[in-house]
Amino acid sequence: MKAKNIIWIIALILVIVLIGVVAFGYYQKLTKEVKNPIATMEVENFGTIKIELYPELAPQTVANFVTLANRGFYDGLTFHRIVKDFMIQGGDKAGTGEGSATISDLKDDGEDTEYSIKGEFIANGVENKLKFEEGVIGMARGDYTAYSSELTEESYNSGSSQFFIVTKASTSLNGYYTAFGKVIEGLDVVHQIEQVEVKAADNAEESGNTEVSTPVNPPKITSLKVETFGVDYGLPETLTPFDYMSWMYQQYGIDPSSLGQ
């Protein structure tokens, strides 16, 4: 009888220990702090910039940026547009401000076709209240509303790989562009880049863009990688980018084949 009681007591103790272990595991999981991803950017002859990314505010944008960065997309690209007292912009593999990433830049078996992602900001229905204060990084996008006010959605969802870092507070961007992180180290490097000599683009006269914002010697990003602390942010949901030229042809009733294209 005593032996049976001892067995029951041992079994009860084991059950209590097992419950404790499981409960402790759940407690650890619930209380474990998940670190935000940290991007480290090396800029040739300037230094290091570290940026904390905010996936809870802009999950698609962060997933896109992390994937491109850790696949080496940004390595060797430049800051192709710099506006003093406003921002520095990079991430264009064409180096002209007109380039973007392709599906093949996101994954090995992807097609070599361009894509865009959803703009994650208030005007586009996303509750992202991060303001564009000094050092905040945002996703660049097109603005086709100058051609037609009906192209708002196409403009809002036209971001791909280009990003910018504001060098002073820019309230006009709040709620209309995706803010997805902030510089935590190397803000002085950002301001050094901001001071480089700029000129009008080579095709300024024919394009009508007379903005003096093209660096004479574009600062080069030698490396851009993101530490995710073991979190897999996955691939972004991609969209088919707006085809401006096809839209223009349609507006004027032009058949592209008649132009020898």
BADO-979781 format. One record per residue (C-alpha): residue in one letter; chain; x, y, z. Coordinates in pm, whole numbers. Example, Ala and Ser with C-alpha at 12.3 -4.5 7.8 and 13.67 -1.06 7.14 Angstrom:
# residues 2
<pt resn="A" chain="A" c1="1230" c2="-450" c3="780"/>
<pt resn="S" chain="A" c1="1367" c2="-106" c3="714"/>
# end
This chain:
# residues 261
<pt resn="M" chain="A" c1="0" c2="0" c3="0"/>
<pt resn="K" chain="A" c1="280" c2="235" c3="95"/>
<pt resn="A" chain="A" c1="460" c2="158" c3="-233"/>
<pt resn="K" chain="A" c1="146" c2="246" c3="-429"/>
<pt resn="N" chain="A" c1="115" c2="579" c3="-244"/>
<pt resn="I" chain="A" c1="479" c2="660" c3="-318"/>
<pt resn="I" chain="A" c1="422" c2="592" c3="-688"/>
<pt resn="W" chain="A" c1="120" c2="823" c3="-689"/>
<pt resn="I" chain="A" c1="316" c2="1095" c3="-512"/>
<pt resn="I" chain="A" c1="606" c2="1065" c3="-761"/>
<pt resn="A" chain="A" c1="361" c2="1077" c3="-1053"/>
<pt resn="L" chain="A" c1="194" c2="1387" c3="-904"/>
<pt resn="I" chain="A" c1="531" c2="1558" c3="-863"/>
<pt resn="L" chain="A" c1="623" c2="1478" c3="-1224"/>
<pt resn="V" chain="A" c1="292" c2="1622" c3="-1345"/>
<pt resn="I" chain="A" c1="344" c2="1939" c3="-1141"/>
<pt resn="V" chain="A" c1="702" c2="1975" c3="-1274"/>
<pt resn="L" chain="A" c1="582" c2="1920" c3="-1632"/>
<pt resn="I" chain="A" c1="309" c2="2182" c3="-1591"/>
<pt resn="G" chain="A" c1="568" c2="2422" c3="-1449"/>
<pt resn="V" chain="A" c1="807" c2="2369" c3="-1738"/>
<pt resn="V" chain="A" c1="533" c2="2423" c3="-1998"/>
<pt resn="A" chain="A" c1="402" c2="2730" c3="-1816"/>
<pt resn="F" chain="A" c1="753" c2="2875" c3="-1790"/>
<pt resn="G" chain="A" c1="806" c2="2815" c3="-2161"/>
<pt resn="Y" chain="A" c1="486" c2="3003" c3="-2246"/>
<pt resn="Y" chain="A" c1="586" c2="3282" c3="-2006"/>
<pt resn="Q" chain="A" c1="925" c2="3318" c3="-2176"/>
<pt resn="K" chain="A" c1="760" c2="3324" c3="-2518"/>
<pt resn="L" chain="A" c1="513" c2="3592" c3="-2413"/>
<pt resn="T" chain="A" c1="767" c2="3812" c3="-2235"/>
<pt resn="K" chain="A" c1="1058" c2="3768" c3="-2476"/>
<pt resn="E" chain="A" c1="1149" c2="4100" c3="-2633"/>
<pt resn="V" chain="A" c1="1154" c2="4085" c3="-3012"/>
<pt resn="K" chain="A" c1="1420" c2="4325" c3="-3138"/>
<pt resn="N" chain="A" c1="1350" c2="4542" c3="-3439"/>
<pt resn="P" chain="A" c1="1576" c2="4474" c3="-3740"/>
<pt resn="I" chain="A" c1="1883" c2="4695" c3="-3768"/>
<pt resn="A" chain="A" c1="2020" c2="4796" c3="-4110"/>
<pt resn="T" chain="A" c1="2391" c2="4876" c3="-4136"/>
<pt resn="M" chain="A" c1="2491" c2="5084" c3="-4436"/>
<pt resn="E" chain="A" c1="2853" c2="5148" c3="-4531"/>
<pt resn="V" chain="A" c1="2905" c2="5452" c3="-4755"/>
<pt resn="E" chain="A" c1="3240" c2="5483" c3="-4929"/>
<pt resn="N" chain="A" c1="3456" c2="5770" c3="-4795"/>
<pt resn="F" chain="A" c1="3179" c2="5878" c3="-4555"/>
<pt resn="G" chain="A" c1="3121" c2="5612" c3="-4289"/>
<pt resn="T" chain="A" c1="2855" c2="5392" c3="-4134"/>
<pt resn="I" chain="A" c1="2483" c2="5458" c3="-4094"/>
<pt resn="K" chain="A" c1="2269" c2="5233" c3="-3873"/>
<pt resn="I" chain="A" c1="1892" c2="5237" c3="-3912"/>
<pt resn="E" chain="A" c1="1630" c2="5075" c3="-3690"/>
<pt resn="L" chain="A" c1="1338" c2="4946" c3="-3896"/>
<pt resn="Y" chain="A" c1="976" c2="4932" c3="-3776"/>
<pt resn="P" chain="A" c1="796" c2="4625" c3="-3917"/>
<pt resn="E" chain="A" c1="493" c2="4683" c3="-3695"/>
<pt resn="L" chain="A" c1="426" c2="5011" c3="-3879"/>
<pt resn="A" chain="A" c1="515" c2="4913" c3="-4236"/>
<pt resn="P" chain="A" c1="544" c2="4533" c3="-4265"/>
<pt resn="Q" chain="A" c1="544" c2="4513" c3="-4646"/>
<pt resn="T" chain="A" c1="802" c2="4789" c3="-4684"/>
<pt resn="V" chain="A" c1="1032" c2="4640" c3="-4420"/>
<pt resn="A" chain="A" c1="1003" c2="4290" c3="-4572"/>
<pt resn="N" chain="A" c1="1091" c2="4437" c3="-4912"/>
<pt resn="F" chain="A" c1="1387" c2="4638" c3="-4780"/>
<pt resn="V" chain="A" c1="1525" c2="4349" c3="-4570"/>
<pt resn="T" chain="A" c1="1502" c2="4102" c3="-4858"/>
<pt resn="L" chain="A" c1="1668" c2="4332" c3="-5112"/>
<pt resn="A" chain="A" c1="1941" c2="4435" c3="-4870"/>
<pt resn="N" chain="A" c1="2033" c2="4085" c3="-4757"/>
<pt resn="R" chain="A" c1="2042" c2="3963" c3="-5118"/>
<pt resn="G" chain="A" c1="2301" c2="4231" c3="-5197"/>
<pt resn="F" chain="A" c1="2075" c2="4448" c3="-5412"/>
<pt resn="Y" chain="A" c1="2193" c2="4778" c3="-5264"/>
<pt resn="D" chain="A" c1="2565" c2="4697" c3="-5259"/>
<pt resn="G" chain="A" c1="2742" c2="4924" c3="-5508"/>
<pt resn="L" chain="A" c1="2445" c2="5155" c3="-5570"/>
<pt resn="T" chain="A" c1="2463" c2="5528" c3="-5507"/>
<pt resn="F" chain="A" c1="2278" c2="5823" c3="-5359"/>
<pt resn="H" chain="A" c1="2162" c2="5960" c3="-5693"/>
<pt resn="R" chain="A" c1="1952" c2="6251" c3="-5562"/>
<pt resn="I" chain="A" c1="2050" c2="6490" c3="-5283"/>
<pt resn="V" chain="A" c1="1856" c2="6800" c3="-5177"/>
<pt resn="K" chain="A" c1="2020" c2="7001" c3="-4899"/>
<pt resn="D" chain="A" c1="1797" c2="7067" c3="-4597"/>
<pt resn="F" chain="A" c1="1557" c2="6798" c3="-4722"/>
<pt resn="M" chain="A" c1="1683" c2="6447" c3="-4796"/>
<pt resn="I" chain="A" c1="1932" c2="6207" c3="-4956"/>
<pt resn="Q" chain="A" c1="1791" c2="5939" c3="-5189"/>
<pt resn="G" chain="A" c1="1933" c2="5607" c3="-5312"/>
<pt resn="G" chain="A" c1="1840" c2="5252" c3="-5409"/>
<pt resn="D" chain="A" c1="1810" c2="5293" c3="-5786"/>
<pt resn="K" chain="A" c1="2015" c2="5040" c3="-5984"/>
<pt resn="A" chain="A" c1="1988" c2="5264" c3="-6291"/>
<pt resn="G" chain="A" c1="2139" c2="5554" c3="-6096"/>
<pt resn="T" chain="A" c1="1907" c2="5804" c3="-6263"/>
<pt resn="G" chain="A" c1="1603" c2="5802" c3="-6039"/>
<pt resn="E" chain="A" c1="1402" c2="5603" c3="-6294"/>
<pt resn="G" chain="A" c1="1510" c2="5251" c3="-6201"/>
<pt resn="S" chain="A" c1="1350" c2="4994" c3="-5972"/>
<pt resn="A" chain="A" c1="1390" c2="4638" c3="-5852"/>
<pt resn="T" chain="A" c1="1262" c2="4325" c3="-6026"/>
<pt resn="I" chain="A" c1="1104" c2="4006" c3="-5895"/>
<pt resn="S" chain="A" c1="1436" c2="3830" c3="-5962"/>
<pt resn="D" chain="A" c1="1598" c2="4067" c3="-5712"/>
<pt resn="L" chain="A" c1="1364" c2="3930" c3="-5445"/>
<pt resn="K" chain="A" c1="1403" c2="3557" c3="-5516"/>
<pt resn="D" chain="A" c1="1617" c2="3325" c3="-5724"/>
<pt resn="D" chain="A" c1="1332" c2="3182" c3="-5931"/>
<pt resn="G" chain="A" c1="1165" c2="3518" c3="-5991"/>
<pt resn="E" chain="A" c1="1101" c2="3676" c3="-6329"/>
<pt resn="D" chain="A" c1="1308" c2="3969" c3="-6447"/>
<pt resn="T" chain="A" c1="1008" c2="4202" c3="-6435"/>
<pt resn="E" chain="A" c1="967" c2="4519" c3="-6232"/>
<pt resn="Y" chain="A" c1="726" c2="4533" c3="-5939"/>
<pt resn="S" chain="A" c1="590" c2="4778" c3="-5685"/>
<pt resn="I" chain="A" c1="455" c2="4747" c3="-5330"/>
<pt resn="K" chain="A" c1="165" c2="4900" c3="-5140"/>
<pt resn="G" chain="A" c1="231" c2="5240" c3="-4987"/>
<pt resn="E" chain="A" c1="190" c2="5206" c3="-4611"/>
<pt resn="F" chain="A" c1="73" c2="5547" c3="-4495"/>
<pt resn="I" chain="A" c1="-245" c2="5710" c3="-4372"/>
<pt resn="A" chain="A" c1="-360" c2="5856" c3="-4704"/>
<pt resn="N" chain="A" c1="-346" c2="5502" c3="-4847"/>
<pt resn="G" chain="A" c1="-550" c2="5347" c3="-4567"/>
<pt resn="V" chain="A" c1="-262" c2="5224" c3="-4347"/>
<pt resn="E" chain="A" c1="-239" c2="5343" c3="-3985"/>
<pt resn="N" chain="A" c1="129" c2="5439" c3="-3993"/>
<pt resn="K" chain="A" c1="178" c2="5753" c3="-3783"/>
<pt resn="L" chain="A" c1="559" c2="5769" c3="-3792"/>
<pt resn="K" chain="A" c1="645" c2="6130" c3="-3874"/>
<pt resn="F" chain="A" c1="925" c2="6238" c3="-4106"/>
<pt resn="E" chain="A" c1="1158" c2="6385" c3="-3847"/>
<pt resn="E" chain="A" c1="1533" c2="6421" c3="-3894"/>
<pt resn="G" chain="A" c1="1688" c2="6083" c3="-3974"/>
<pt resn="V" chain="A" c1="1366" c2="5899" c3="-4066"/>
<pt resn="I" chain="A" c1="1391" c2="5670" c3="-4369"/>
<pt resn="G" chain="A" c1="1105" c2="5657" c3="-4619"/>
<pt resn="M" chain="A" c1="1011" c2="5474" c3="-4937"/>
<pt resn="A" chain="A" c1="1032" c2="5683" c3="-5253"/>
<pt resn="R" chain="A" c1="743" c2="5665" c3="-5498"/>
<pt resn="G" chain="A" c1="612" c2="5827" c3="-5813"/>
<pt resn="D" chain="A" c1="351" c2="6100" c3="-5835"/>
<pt resn="Y" chain="A" c1="135" c2="6074" c3="-6146"/>
<pt resn="T" chain="A" c1="-136" c2="6308" c3="-6022"/>
<pt resn="A" chain="A" c1="24" c2="6593" c3="-6219"/>
<pt resn="Y" chain="A" c1="-104" c2="6412" c3="-6531"/>
<pt resn="S" chain="A" c1="-442" c2="6317" c3="-6387"/>
<pt resn="S" chain="A" c1="-604" c2="6344" c3="-6045"/>
<pt resn="E" chain="A" c1="-744" c2="5995" c3="-6108"/>
<pt resn="L" chain="A" c1="-398" c2="5842" c3="-6074"/>
<pt resn="T" chain="A" c1="-380" c2="5874" c3="-5696"/>
<pt resn="E" chain="A" c1="-384" c2="5500" c3="-5626"/>
<pt resn="E" chain="A" c1="-121" c2="5436" c3="-5894"/>
<pt resn="S" chain="A" c1="101" c2="5700" c3="-5733"/>
<pt resn="Y" chain="A" c1="56" c2="5574" c3="-5377"/>
<pt resn="N" chain="A" c1="146" c2="5215" c3="-5472"/>
<pt resn="S" chain="A" c1="448" c2="5284" c3="-5695"/>
<pt resn="G" chain="A" c1="735" c2="5230" c3="-5450"/>
<pt resn="S" chain="A" c1="989" c2="4956" c3="-5525"/>
<pt resn="S" chain="A" c1="1352" c2="4982" c3="-5413"/>
<pt resn="Q" chain="A" c1="1432" c2="5352" c3="-5384"/>
<pt resn="F" chain="A" c1="1448" c2="5503" c3="-5037"/>
<pt resn="F" chain="A" c1="1533" c2="5838" c3="-4885"/>
<pt resn="I" chain="A" c1="1653" c2="5969" c3="-4548"/>
<pt resn="V" chain="A" c1="1525" c2="6311" c3="-4446"/>
<pt resn="T" chain="A" c1="1787" c2="6551" c3="-4309"/>
<pt resn="K" chain="A" c1="1536" c2="6772" c3="-4128"/>
<pt resn="A" chain="A" c1="1170" c2="6747" c3="-4032"/>
<pt resn="S" chain="A" c1="950" c2="6739" c3="-4344"/>
<pt resn="T" chain="A" c1="587" c2="6768" c3="-4235"/>
<pt resn="S" chain="A" c1="457" c2="6776" c3="-4594"/>
<pt resn="L" chain="A" c1="552" c2="6407" c3="-4629"/>
<pt resn="N" chain="A" c1="363" c2="6293" c3="-4319"/>
<pt resn="G" chain="A" c1="81" c2="6057" c3="-4408"/>
<pt resn="Y" chain="A" c1="163" c2="6058" c3="-4780"/>
<pt resn="Y" chain="A" c1="486" c2="5857" c3="-4793"/>
<pt resn="T" chain="A" c1="586" c2="5536" c3="-4616"/>
<pt resn="A" chain="A" c1="810" c2="5604" c3="-4317"/>
<pt resn="F" chain="A" c1="959" c2="5274" c3="-4200"/>
<pt resn="G" chain="A" c1="1263" c2="5337" c3="-3980"/>
<pt resn="K" chain="A" c1="1501" c2="5587" c3="-3826"/>
<pt resn="V" chain="A" c1="1877" c2="5645" c3="-3813"/>
<pt resn="I" chain="A" c1="2012" c2="5545" c3="-3470"/>
<pt resn="E" chain="A" c1="2383" c2="5587" c3="-3550"/>
<pt resn="G" chain="A" c1="2564" c2="5791" c3="-3814"/>
<pt resn="L" chain="A" c1="2332" c2="6088" c3="-3847"/>
<pt resn="D" chain="A" c1="2649" c2="6295" c3="-3891"/>
<pt resn="V" chain="A" c1="2732" c2="6079" c3="-4194"/>
<pt resn="V" chain="A" c1="2389" c2="6153" c3="-4341"/>
<pt resn="H" chain="A" c1="2455" c2="6525" c3="-4304"/>
<pt resn="Q" chain="A" c1="2802" c2="6490" c3="-4463"/>
<pt resn="I" chain="A" c1="2643" c2="6323" c3="-4764"/>
<pt resn="E" chain="A" c1="2388" c2="6604" c3="-4775"/>
<pt resn="Q" chain="A" c1="2669" c2="6855" c3="-4831"/>
<pt resn="V" chain="A" c1="2817" c2="6703" c3="-5149"/>
<pt resn="E" chain="A" c1="2829" c2="6911" c3="-5467"/>
<pt resn="V" chain="A" c1="2522" c2="6872" c3="-5689"/>
<pt resn="K" chain="A" c1="2417" c2="6980" c3="-6037"/>
<pt resn="A" chain="A" c1="2115" c2="6962" c3="-6265"/>
<pt resn="A" chain="A" c1="2063" c2="6625" c3="-6436"/>
<pt resn="D" chain="A" c1="2237" c2="6576" c3="-6772"/>
<pt resn="N" chain="A" c1="1900" c2="6559" c3="-6950"/>
<pt resn="A" chain="A" c1="1755" c2="6852" c3="-6754"/>
<pt resn="E" chain="A" c1="1666" c2="7063" c3="-7059"/>
<pt resn="E" chain="A" c1="1486" c2="6791" c3="-7256"/>
<pt resn="S" chain="A" c1="1309" c2="6648" c3="-6951"/>
<pt resn="G" chain="A" c1="1210" c2="6985" c3="-6810"/>
<pt resn="N" chain="A" c1="1345" c2="6889" c3="-6465"/>
<pt resn="T" chain="A" c1="1576" c2="7173" c3="-6364"/>
<pt resn="E" chain="A" c1="1616" c2="7064" c3="-6002"/>
<pt resn="V" chain="A" c1="1981" c2="7089" c3="-5896"/>
<pt resn="S" chain="A" c1="2004" c2="6763" c3="-5704"/>
<pt resn="T" chain="A" c1="2227" c2="6522" c3="-5899"/>
<pt resn="P" chain="A" c1="2560" c2="6464" c3="-5717"/>
<pt resn="V" chain="A" c1="2871" c2="6545" c3="-5921"/>
<pt resn="N" chain="A" c1="3035" c2="6244" c3="-5752"/>
<pt resn="P" chain="A" c1="2750" c2="6023" c3="-5626"/>
<pt resn="P" chain="A" c1="2826" c2="5870" c3="-5283"/>
<pt resn="K" chain="A" c1="2846" c2="5491" c3="-5314"/>
<pt resn="I" chain="A" c1="2680" c2="5240" c3="-5082"/>
<pt resn="T" chain="A" c1="2947" c2="4971" c3="-5056"/>
<pt resn="S" chain="A" c1="2735" c2="4749" c3="-4830"/>
<pt resn="L" chain="A" c1="2384" c2="4741" c3="-4687"/>
<pt resn="K" chain="A" c1="2279" c2="4447" c3="-4471"/>
<pt resn="V" chain="A" c1="2006" c2="4397" c3="-4212"/>
<pt resn="E" chain="A" c1="2034" c2="4207" c3="-3882"/>
<pt resn="T" chain="A" c1="1692" c2="4051" c3="-3819"/>
<pt resn="F" chain="A" c1="1782" c2="3876" c3="-3489"/>
<pt resn="G" chain="A" c1="1644" c2="3548" c3="-3619"/>
<pt resn="V" chain="A" c1="1308" c2="3680" c3="-3736"/>
<pt resn="D" chain="A" c1="1197" c2="3589" c3="-4089"/>
<pt resn="Y" chain="A" c1="1003" c2="3881" c3="-4236"/>
<pt resn="G" chain="A" c1="925" c2="3690" c3="-4554"/>
<pt resn="L" chain="A" c1="873" c2="3834" c3="-4900"/>
<pt resn="P" chain="A" c1="661" c2="4143" c3="-4965"/>
<pt resn="E" chain="A" c1="332" c2="4123" c3="-5152"/>
<pt resn="T" chain="A" c1="420" c2="4259" c3="-5495"/>
<pt resn="L" chain="A" c1="200" c2="4460" c3="-5731"/>
<pt resn="T" chain="A" c1="213" c2="4522" c3="-6104"/>
<pt resn="P" chain="A" c1="362" c2="4870" c3="-6145"/>
<pt resn="F" chain="A" c1="174" c2="5144" c3="-6326"/>
<pt resn="D" chain="A" c1="273" c2="5168" c3="-6695"/>
<pt resn="Y" chain="A" c1="276" c2="5542" c3="-6758"/>
<pt resn="M" chain="A" c1="357" c2="5521" c3="-7130"/>
<pt resn="S" chain="A" c1="75" c2="5276" c3="-7203"/>
<pt resn="W" chain="A" c1="-162" c2="5501" c3="-7010"/>
<pt resn="M" chain="A" c1="-52" c2="5804" c3="-7216"/>
<pt resn="Y" chain="A" c1="-102" c2="5616" c3="-7543"/>
<pt resn="Q" chain="A" c1="-451" c2="5522" c3="-7430"/>
<pt resn="Q" chain="A" c1="-540" c2="5881" c3="-7340"/>
<pt resn="Y" chain="A" c1="-450" c2="6003" c3="-7687"/>
<pt resn="G" chain="A" c1="-581" c2="5697" c3="-7872"/>
<pt resn="I" chain="A" c1="-236" c2="5604" c3="-8002"/>
<pt resn="D" chain="A" c1="-158" c2="5250" c3="-8113"/>
<pt resn="P" chain="A" c1="203" c2="5180" c3="-8001"/>
<pt resn="S" chain="A" c1="250" c2="4941" c3="-8296"/>
<pt resn="S" chain="A" c1="198" c2="5237" c3="-8531"/>
<pt resn="L" chain="A" c1="510" c2="5395" c3="-8381"/>
<pt resn="G" chain="A" c1="724" c2="5097" c3="-8476"/>
<pt resn="Q" chain="A" c1="742" c2="4965" c3="-8120"/>
# end
